[in-house]
Amino acid sequence: MCADRPGTPDTSAAPDAPGSPDSPDVPDVPAAGALAGIVVADFGRVLAGPYMTMLLADLGADVIKIERPGSGDDTRAWGPPFAGGEATYFLGVNRNKRSVSLDLTDPADLATARAIVDRSDVLVENFRPGTMEKLGLGYEDVRVGNPGLVYCSVTGFGTAEGAHLPGYDLLVQAMGGLMSVTGEPDGQGTKAGVALVDVITGLHAGLGVLAALRHRERTGEGQRVEVSLLTSLLSALTNQAAAHLGAGVVPRAMGNRHPSIAPYEVFEALDRPLALAVGTDRQFRTLCERLGRPELADDPRFATNTARVAHREELVPALAGPLATRTADGWFEELTAAGVPCGPINDLAAAFDLADRLGLAPRVPESEAGPGQVVNPIRLDATPPSYRSAPPRLGEHTDGLLAALGRPARTP
């Protein structure tokens, strides 16, 4: 989501100087981490920006989150559920950061924000286009004092004709086509069960920032990175977008079916649904043998994937009967062992249990980063992600950072 309240901006700041915050109230950034020494002034809020900056922080960057006094990031109030009095929405994307409370409409606080930016390597913002410029914090303004700055702007619909449109994930899922290919064929368009566009955009923004940092390493030059929710979604639609641009197809919702592969959908097992993802003719033949229907693999209607897609309505009933005779877990064990991709539909509790059983260790120990933290999925042998601190309380590090900058303390 993109912030759209000019005049009451949310702020996330970077430390006083890269790698050198010296106040006892401001913890040092550890020497380890692929991004150690990188300072991020984080003016982002809600999800796309904070998710991206949390991933950077996990990799060693020092992320200073600049927030509105009194309320902070909108997601601090987005509950239930809560954990320890904090909204889990906020907790899920803000670990390893420092919170600085600044009112960007106040000249003194704005000057503090500018001092932070001048000492930062990266700036991230997702205000409505034009907001940072009105504050004197636009790219052209701040690059004068910090020419090596990587300035990342996340918008909903770009900075031209779409600049006035509010960048809410639901709206982009609707207007960007995702809801038109999600849900049942005869149903209403359905959104994904998470703000997927925000997450995808955060990942694209992070990749852009890393590319810009690599360019700066070679040349000393910073640059502006721009990512929009709409274009990030269109890129993430991959095969559906390619079908439209390359073949003139306008894809429609197909429920759990795949437009180009069969059988690649959900079937009812004896006790609960089973997802079946047969991607090759060899896998299909094995499936037919295990179901006791080997003749299906030799039927001209089903012998190739293209034929199976064309005759899906005849294929599905032929498979549904045998699959309904055993439990989902029973089929999962047998078919997986035989090389046929399948799996039961898990809820989140079962999904985390599965990751535990597979040795993926999906949970961050609570003592390291607070309650309810999912591990960073990036595994690096030499510089692994670290979990140094829980999501900060609003303004928790303001006094320490002011002292480190040599600026006067707040009046109580």
C-alpha positions as CSV (number, residue, x, y, z in Angstrom):
1,M,0.0,0.0,0.0
2,C,1.1,3.5,-0.7
3,A,0.8,6.2,1.9
4,D,-1.7,8.8,0.8
5,R,-1.9,11.4,3.6
6,P,0.2,14.4,2.7
7,G,1.0,16.5,5.7
8,T,0.9,13.7,8.2
9,P,3.7,11.6,6.8
10,D,5.0,8.5,8.5
11,T,8.7,8.3,8.8
12,S,11.4,5.8,9.2
13,A,14.9,7.2,9.6
14,A,18.5,6.1,9.1
15,P,21.2,6.4,11.7
16,D,23.4,9.4,12.2
17,A,26.2,8.1,10.1
18,P,26.6,4.7,8.3
19,G,27.8,2.2,10.9
20,S,28.6,4.8,13.6
21,P,25.6,5.5,15.9
22,D,27.4,6.1,19.1
23,S,24.6,6.8,21.6
24,P,24.1,4.1,24.3
25,D,20.4,4.3,23.5
26,V,21.0,3.3,19.9
27,P,22.3,-0.3,19.5
28,D,25.2,-0.7,17.2
29,V,24.6,-2.5,13.9
30,P,26.5,-5.9,14.1
31,A,29.5,-6.3,11.9
32,A,28.1,-9.5,10.3
33,G,25.6,-9.4,7.5
34,A,25.8,-8.9,3.8
35,L,24.4,-5.4,4.1
36,A,26.3,-4.4,7.3
37,G,27.2,-0.7,7.1
38,I,24.2,0.2,4.9
39,V,22.0,2.8,6.5
40,V,18.3,3.0,5.3
41,A,16.1,6.0,6.0
42,D,12.7,4.3,6.0
43,F,9.8,6.6,5.3
44,G,7.6,3.7,4.3
45,R,4.6,2.5,6.0
46,V,1.9,-0.3,5.9
47,L,3.4,-3.3,4.0
48,A,5.3,-2.9,0.7
49,G,8.0,-0.6,2.0
50,P,8.2,-2.1,5.6
51,Y,8.4,-5.6,4.2
52,M,11.2,-4.7,1.9
53,T,13.2,-2.8,4.6
54,M,12.7,-5.6,7.1
55,L,14.4,-8.0,4.6
56,L,17.2,-5.5,4.2
57,A,17.5,-5.2,8.0
58,D,17.7,-9.0,8.4
59,L,20.7,-8.9,6.0
60,G,22.5,-6.4,8.2
61,A,21.3,-3.0,7.1
62,D,20.6,-0.4,9.8
63,V,17.0,0.6,9.2
64,I,15.7,3.7,10.8
65,K,11.9,3.9,10.7
66,I,10.5,7.4,10.8
67,E,7.0,7.5,12.1
68,R,4.3,10.1,12.9
69,P,4.2,11.1,16.6
70,G,1.3,9.7,18.5
71,S,0.1,7.1,16.0
72,G,3.1,5.9,13.9
73,D,2.7,3.4,11.1
74,D,-0.9,2.8,10.3
75,T,-0.5,-0.9,11.0
76,R,0.2,-0.4,14.6
77,A,-3.6,0.0,15.0
78,W,-4.5,-2.8,12.5
79,G,-5.9,-5.4,14.9
80,P,-7.0,-7.8,16.2
81,P,-5.1,-9.9,16.5
82,F,-2.6,-8.5,19.0
83,A,0.4,-10.0,20.7
84,G,1.6,-8.4,23.9
85,G,-0.6,-5.4,23.1
86,E,0.9,-4.9,19.7
87,A,-0.9,-5.5,16.4
88,T,0.6,-8.6,14.8
89,Y,0.2,-7.0,11.3
90,F,2.9,-4.4,12.4
91,L,5.0,-7.0,14.2
92,G,5.2,-9.1,11.1
93,V,7.2,-6.7,9.0
94,N,9.2,-4.4,11.3
95,R,11.8,-6.4,13.3
96,N,15.4,-5.3,13.3
97,K,14.5,-1.6,13.0
98,R,14.9,1.6,15.0
99,S,11.8,3.8,15.4
100,V,12.2,7.6,15.4
101,S,9.1,9.8,15.9
102,L,9.2,12.9,13.8
103,D,6.5,15.3,12.7
104,L,7.6,16.3,9.2
105,T,5.4,19.3,9.3
106,D,7.5,20.7,12.1
107,P,10.6,22.6,10.9
108,A,12.9,21.2,13.6
109,D,11.8,17.6,13.0
110,L,12.0,18.0,9.3
111,A,15.6,19.3,9.7
112,T,16.3,16.1,11.7
113,A,14.8,14.0,9.0
114,R,17.0,15.8,6.4
115,A,20.1,15.2,8.6
116,I,19.2,11.5,8.7
117,V,18.8,11.4,4.9
118,D,22.1,13.1,4.4
119,R,23.9,10.3,6.3
120,S,22.0,7.5,4.7
121,D,22.8,5.1,1.9
122,V,19.2,4.3,1.0
123,L,15.9,6.2,1.3
124,V,12.6,4.3,1.0
125,E,9.3,6.1,0.7
126,N,5.7,5.3,-0.4
127,F,3.8,8.5,0.0
128,R,1.4,9.7,-2.6
129,P,3.6,11.1,-5.4
130,G,4.6,14.7,-4.8
131,T,4.5,14.5,-1.0
132,M,8.2,14.2,-0.4
133,E,8.8,17.1,-2.9
134,K,6.5,19.3,-0.9
135,L,8.5,18.5,2.2
136,G,11.8,19.3,0.5
137,L,12.8,15.7,0.7
138,G,12.3,14.8,-3.0
139,Y,15.1,13.1,-4.9
140,E,16.3,16.2,-6.6
141,D,16.4,18.0,-3.3
142,V,18.4,15.5,-1.2
143,R,20.8,14.2,-3.9
144,V,22.5,17.6,-3.8
145,G,23.8,16.9,-0.3
146,N,24.0,13.1,-0.7
147,P,24.9,12.3,-4.4
148,G,25.4,8.6,-3.6
149,L,21.9,8.1,-2.2
150,V,19.8,5.3,-3.5
151,Y,16.3,6.8,-3.4
152,C,13.5,4.2,-3.7
153,S,9.9,5.4,-4.3
154,V,7.0,2.9,-4.2
155,T,3.7,4.1,-5.8
156,G,0.4,2.6,-6.5
157,F,-0.1,3.5,-10.2
158,G,3.1,5.5,-11.1
159,T,3.9,9.2,-11.0
160,A,2.1,10.3,-14.2
161,E,-1.6,10.0,-14.9
162,G,-2.0,7.5,-12.1
163,A,-0.4,9.6,-9.4
164,H,-3.8,10.6,-7.9
165,L,-5.0,7.0,-7.5
166,P,-4.8,5.5,-4.0
167,G,-2.4,2.6,-3.8
168,Y,-4.4,0.0,-1.8
169,D,-3.5,-3.6,-2.5
170,L,-7.2,-4.6,-3.0
171,L,-7.7,-2.0,-5.6
172,V,-4.6,-3.1,-7.5
173,Q,-5.6,-6.7,-7.3
174,A,-9.0,-5.6,-8.8
175,M,-7.8,-3.1,-11.4
176,G,-4.6,-5.0,-12.3
177,G,-6.4,-8.2,-13.4
178,L,-5.4,-10.6,-10.6
179,M,-9.0,-10.9,-9.3
180,S,-10.2,-11.6,-12.8
181,V,-8.2,-14.9,-12.8
182,T,-8.8,-15.8,-9.2
183,G,-11.9,-17.6,-7.9
184,E,-14.5,-19.8,-9.5
185,P,-15.5,-19.4,-13.2
186,D,-19.0,-18.3,-12.4
187,G,-18.2,-16.3,-9.2
188,Q,-17.3,-12.8,-8.3
189,G,-13.6,-11.9,-8.7
190,T,-11.7,-13.0,-5.6
191,K,-8.7,-11.4,-4.0
192,A,-5.7,-13.4,-2.7
193,G,-5.8,-14.2,1.0
194,V,-2.9,-11.9,1.7
195,A,-1.9,-8.5,0.4
196,L,0.1,-10.2,-2.3
197,V,0.7,-7.2,-4.5
198,D,2.3,-5.3,-1.7
199,V,4.6,-8.2,-0.9
200,I,5.6,-8.7,-4.6
201,T,6.2,-5.0,-5.0
202,G,8.4,-5.0,-1.8
203,L,10.5,-7.8,-3.3
204,H,10.9,-5.9,-6.6
205,A,11.8,-2.7,-4.8
206,G,14.4,-4.6,-2.7
207,L,15.9,-6.0,-5.9
208,G,16.0,-2.5,-7.4
209,V,17.8,-1.1,-4.4
210,L,20.4,-3.8,-4.4
211,A,21.1,-3.3,-8.1
212,A,21.4,0.5,-7.5
213,L,23.8,-0.2,-4.6
214,R,25.9,-2.3,-6.8
215,H,26.0,0.5,-9.4
216,R,27.0,2.9,-6.7
217,E,29.8,0.6,-5.6
218,R,31.3,0.7,-9.1
219,T,30.7,4.4,-9.9
220,G,30.0,6.3,-6.6
221,E,26.7,7.4,-8.1
222,G,23.3,7.1,-6.5
223,Q,20.1,6.9,-8.4
224,R,16.3,6.9,-8.1
225,V,14.5,3.5,-8.0
226,E,10.8,3.6,-8.9
227,V,8.4,0.6,-8.4
228,S,4.7,0.7,-8.8
229,L,2.1,-1.8,-7.4
230,L,0.4,-2.1,-10.8
231,T,3.5,-2.9,-12.9
232,S,4.8,-5.2,-10.2
233,L,1.5,-7.2,-10.4
234,L,1.5,-7.2,-14.2
235,S,5.0,-8.6,-14.2
236,A,4.0,-11.2,-11.5
237,L,1.1,-12.4,-13.6
238,T,3.8,-14.1,-15.8
239,N,2.2,-16.8,-17.9
240,Q,-1.2,-15.1,-17.8
241,A,0.3,-11.8,-18.9
242,A,2.3,-13.6,-21.6
243,A,-0.8,-15.4,-22.9
244,H,-2.5,-12.0,-23.3
245,L,0.4,-10.1,-24.9
246,G,1.7,-13.0,-27.0
247,A,-1.5,-14.7,-28.1
248,G,-4.3,-12.2,-27.5
249,V,-5.9,-14.3,-24.8
250,V,-7.9,-12.6,-22.0
251,P,-7.6,-15.2,-19.2
252,R,-10.6,-15.8,-16.9
253,A,-11.0,-17.4,-13.5
254,M,-10.8,-21.2,-13.6
255,G,-11.0,-22.0,-9.9
256,N,-8.2,-24.3,-9.0
257,R,-7.5,-25.3,-12.5
258,H,-4.5,-24.3,-14.7
259,P,-5.1,-22.8,-18.1
260,S,-2.2,-24.8,-19.7
261,I,-1.7,-28.0,-17.7
262,A,-4.0,-30.9,-16.8
263,P,-4.5,-32.5,-14.4
264,Y,-3.4,-29.5,-12.3
265,E,-6.1,-28.8,-9.8
266,V,-7.8,-29.9,-6.6
267,F,-9.7,-33.2,-6.2
268,E,-11.7,-34.6,-3.3
269,A,-10.0,-37.4,-1.5
270,L,-11.8,-39.6,1.1
271,D,-11.4,-37.1,3.9
272,R,-10.3,-33.7,2.5
273,P,-9.1,-32.0,-0.7
274,L,-5.9,-33.1,-2.4
275,A,-4.0,-30.8,-4.8
276,L,-2.6,-32.7,-7.8
277,A,0.0,-31.0,-10.0
278,V,0.9,-33.3,-12.9
279,G,3.3,-31.5,-15.2
280,T,4.6,-34.2,-17.5
281,D,3.3,-37.2,-19.5
282,R,5.5,-39.5,-17.5
283,Q,3.9,-38.3,-14.2
284,F,0.5,-38.8,-15.7
285,R,1.2,-42.4,-16.7
286,T,2.5,-43.1,-13.2
287,L,-0.6,-41.5,-11.7
288,C,-2.9,-43.7,-13.9
289,E,-1.1,-46.8,-12.8
290,R,-1.3,-45.9,-9.2
291,L,-5.0,-45.2,-9.5
292,G,-5.6,-48.6,-11.2
293,R,-6.5,-46.9,-14.5
294,P,-3.4,-47.5,-16.7
295,E,-5.5,-47.4,-19.9
296,L,-6.1,-43.7,-19.4
297,A,-2.4,-42.9,-20.3
298,D,-2.8,-44.6,-23.7
299,D,-6.1,-42.9,-24.5
300,P,-5.5,-40.4,-27.4
301,R,-7.6,-37.9,-25.5
302,F,-5.2,-38.0,-22.5
303,A,-1.8,-39.2,-23.9
304,T,-0.3,-35.7,-24.0
305,N,-0.7,-32.6,-21.9
306,T,-2.2,-30.6,-24.8
307,A,-4.7,-33.4,-25.4
308,R,-5.5,-33.5,-21.6
309,V,-6.2,-29.8,-21.5
310,A,-8.5,-30.0,-24.5
311,H,-10.4,-33.0,-22.9
312,R,-10.2,-31.8,-19.3
313,E,-14.0,-32.2,-18.8
314,E,-13.7,-35.9,-19.6
315,L,-10.5,-36.5,-17.8
316,V,-11.4,-35.1,-14.4
317,P,-14.3,-37.5,-13.7
318,A,-12.1,-40.4,-14.7
319,L,-9.6,-39.4,-12.0
320,A,-12.1,-38.2,-9.4
321,G,-13.6,-41.6,-8.7
322,P,-10.4,-43.5,-7.8
323,L,-9.0,-40.5,-5.9
324,A,-12.1,-40.4,-3.6
325,T,-11.4,-43.9,-2.3
326,R,-8.4,-43.0,-0.1
327,T,-7.4,-40.3,2.4
328,A,-5.4,-37.2,1.2
329,D,-2.5,-38.2,3.4
330,G,-2.6,-41.7,2.0
331,W,-2.4,-40.5,-1.5
332,F,0.3,-38.0,-0.6
333,E,2.5,-40.7,0.7
334,E,2.0,-43.1,-2.2
335,L,2.0,-40.7,-5.1
336,T,4.9,-38.6,-3.8
337,A,7.0,-41.7,-3.4
338,A,6.1,-42.7,-7.0
339,G,7.1,-39.2,-8.3
340,V,3.7,-37.7,-8.8
341,P,3.4,-34.2,-7.3
342,C,0.5,-33.8,-4.9
343,G,-0.4,-32.6,-1.4
344,P,-3.2,-31.9,0.9
345,I,-4.6,-28.4,1.4
346,N,-3.2,-27.4,4.8
347,D,-4.2,-24.5,7.1
348,L,-1.4,-22.3,8.4
349,A,-0.9,-24.4,11.5
350,A,-0.4,-27.5,9.4
351,A,1.8,-25.5,6.9
352,F,4.2,-24.4,9.7
353,D,4.2,-28.0,11.1
354,L,5.2,-29.3,7.7
355,A,8.0,-26.8,7.4
356,D,9.2,-27.9,10.9
357,R,9.1,-31.6,9.8
358,L,11.1,-30.8,6.7
359,G,13.8,-29.2,8.8
360,L,13.2,-25.7,7.4
361,A,12.9,-24.0,10.9
362,P,10.4,-21.5,9.8
363,R,10.0,-19.7,13.2
364,V,12.4,-17.1,14.6
365,P,13.0,-17.9,18.3
366,E,10.9,-15.5,20.3
367,S,13.9,-14.4,22.4
368,E,15.6,-13.0,19.3
369,A,12.9,-10.9,17.6
370,G,9.7,-10.9,19.6
371,P,6.6,-13.0,19.1
372,G,5.3,-14.4,15.9
373,Q,8.2,-13.9,13.6
374,V,8.7,-15.9,10.3
375,V,12.3,-16.5,9.3
376,N,13.8,-14.6,6.4
377,P,13.6,-17.2,3.5
378,I,17.0,-16.2,2.1
379,R,19.7,-18.6,3.2
380,L,23.3,-17.4,2.9
381,D,26.2,-19.5,4.0
382,A,28.7,-16.8,4.8
383,T,26.4,-13.9,5.8
384,P,23.1,-15.3,7.0
385,P,20.1,-13.2,8.1
386,S,20.1,-12.3,11.7
387,Y,17.3,-11.4,14.2
388,R,18.7,-8.8,16.4
389,S,15.7,-6.9,17.9
390,A,12.0,-7.0,18.2
391,P,9.8,-4.5,16.2
392,P,10.4,-1.2,18.0
393,R,8.0,0.7,20.1
394,L,6.8,4.0,18.6
395,G,9.7,6.5,18.9
396,E,11.8,4.1,21.0
397,H,15.1,5.4,19.5
398,T,14.3,9.0,19.0
399,D,16.3,10.4,22.0
400,G,19.3,8.3,21.2
401,L,19.4,9.3,17.6
402,L,18.9,13.0,18.3
403,A,21.9,12.7,20.7
404,A,24.0,10.9,18.0
405,L,23.1,13.7,15.5
406,G,24.0,16.4,18.0
407,R,20.5,17.8,17.9
408,P,18.7,19.1,21.0
409,A,16.6,16.6,23.0
410,R,12.8,16.7,22.9
411,T,11.1,18.9,25.5
412,P,8.9,16.6,27.7
